[in-house]
Amino acid sequence: GVIWASSHIKPEHIISILGNGCMGNMFYRYLSDTNKVDIYSPSLGNWELRNQPTDVIINCTPYGTIDSNSPYDEVDSNTKLIIDLAVNPGLLSYQAKENDIKYISGKDFYKHQFMRQFEIYTGMKVDENDYNKISIGC
């Protein structure tokens, strides 16, 4: 999932990762060799700095997952991409749409993670169209 989502990020993009749990740290380790990456979290004591101008926002917080809130009051319209690991579209997805920012949802992220894991464990590739047909009822 991290590799697939990161394929939408260019090396010159400045990235803000929200949350320093497992997912936030995985994105940080994967992207920090090729990009300028900042990670923000209340536990790091820098949460109030998250509103810095950025090209990419990666939301790895409970915002949008346990409720429909966004980690931002306003999203900078110069942001180019939001990767939101929340499964249900919340306020952050609407903020992206309002500002015409490319948005990758948690559902897309986890779909690609599943497809790759399935291939690793079984040796069989799952076509994205077939996955979409199967998951309609989910």
N, C-alpha and C positions, 0 to 999 in steps of 0.2 A: 504494500500500500504506500509506504513512504517513497519507494523508488518510482512508482507510477505517478504519484502526486508531484514529486519533485521534478519529473520530466517536463512539467509546465513552467518551470522556473528557469530564467536565464542567468548565466554567471554574473552579469552586471547588476542583477536585482539585489536590493537591500531587503533583508527579511527580518520581520518581527515575529517571534514565536511567543505565544501566550500560554504559560503553564510549563512547569519544569518537572512534571512527572515522567513516566516511562516514554510516552509518545513524544512529548516536547523534547526530551533529551535525545531520542532516536533521530528526530528531524535535525536537531542541532548537530549531532555527530556526523550525520550524512551530508549536511549542507555546508558546514563551517570551513571545509577545505576549499570550496569554490566560490563562496559568497560571503559578504559581510552579514553576520547573523547576530541579532540580539535576542536574548530570552528574558521575558518579564514574568514575574510571579510575586504574589504577596510574601511568600516564604523567602524570597531572595531580597526583599526589602526595596524593590525597584518598580513595583506595580504602577505607581503614579507616573512613571516615565514612558509607559506603553504608547502614549499618543504622539510619539515622535513620527515625523514623515517617514514613510516606508513604501516599498514597491509591493511587498507581499506580506500578508498577515496569515499566520497559521494558528488557528484557535484550537488548543489542546486543553481547554479548561472546561469545567462543568457548565459554563454559560451556554445556553441554547440546548443543553442536554437535560438538565434537571428542571429547566424552565424555558421560557422563550426569550429570555433576556439576551442582550449583547454585551460584550466586554467594553464596548465603546458607546459613548453618547452620540458621537458622529464619526463616521469613517471618512478619512481624507479622500477627496475625489481623485487625487493623483495616484492612489493605490491601483495596481494593475491586476492583482489576483488575491482572492481570499480562499484559503483552504480551511474549511470549517468541519471539524470532526464530529460535530453534533449530528445525530441521526435524523432528527426532525428539523425541518427548516424553521428557524426562529428569526428574531429581529435582525441578526447579522446578515442573513440571506436577503432580507428586504433592503437593508442598507446597501448591500452590493448592487442589487437591482436598481435602486434609485440613482446610484452613481455610475451605472453602466460598467461595473467591475466584474471581470470573469470570476465565477464562483464554483468551487468544487465542494460538493456536499459530503457529509460523513457517509451517506449511503453509497455514493460513487467510490469513495476511498475504500470502504470495507468490502465492496463488491470486487474491486481489483485485488485486494488483499486475499480474499477467499479464492479467486480464480487462480492466483499464483500458488497459494498453499495447496490447493487441490492438485495442481500439476506436479508440485514437488512430491507430494505423498503418494500419488497414484500413477504418475507418468503420463497422464492424459490431460490434454489441453481442453479448457472450457471456452467455447466461443462466446463472446459477449452477447450476441443475439440470442443464443440458446439460454444463457443465464437469465436474460431479461424475460424470456418466455416462461421460464420456470418460476421466477420470483414474483410474477404478477400477483399471485394470491397471497404473498407473504406480507 
